[in-house]
Amino acid sequence: MELQKIINRAMDLRRQYEKKEQQLYGSPSTDEDIAQGLLADANNLVKLVMAEHGKREILHSAEKLGSHLSHCLWSVIVLAKMQDVDLEQSFMETMDKLENHLLETQE
């Protein structure tokens, strides 16, 4: 699946959440709220990875990893859109920089 389809799906869901948040709370979540949610999701992801290495006990941790990774990806996509970051372009530029750094350190 190409990245743009994933982004579109994530943003479709975000719009649905915005409507629900408006009904429930009077306003949709802010980028700060989404970032805090990402932090919580990342923390849960760390715990699952630790469980996979025997450092925590979480039932069915392997089965939960994909869902938690997806939550993190959703938050990153939504934050990028909220901050007007072209995630695809930024990702490719960052990968180029990391690759160049890696090549420089191997010389």
Sequence and secondary structure as in RCSB ss.txt:
>XXXX:A:sequence
MELQKIINRAMDLRRQYEKKEQQLYGSPSTDEDIAQGLLADANNLVKLVMAEHGKREILHSAEKLGSHLSHCLWS
VIVLAKMQDVDLEQSFMETMDKLENHLLETQE
>XXXX:A:secstr
  HHHHHHHHHHHHHHHHHHHHHHHSS   HHHHHHHHHHHHHHHHHHHHHHTTSS  TTHHHHHHHHHHHHHHH
HHHHHHHTT  HHHHHHHHHHHHHHHHHHHH 
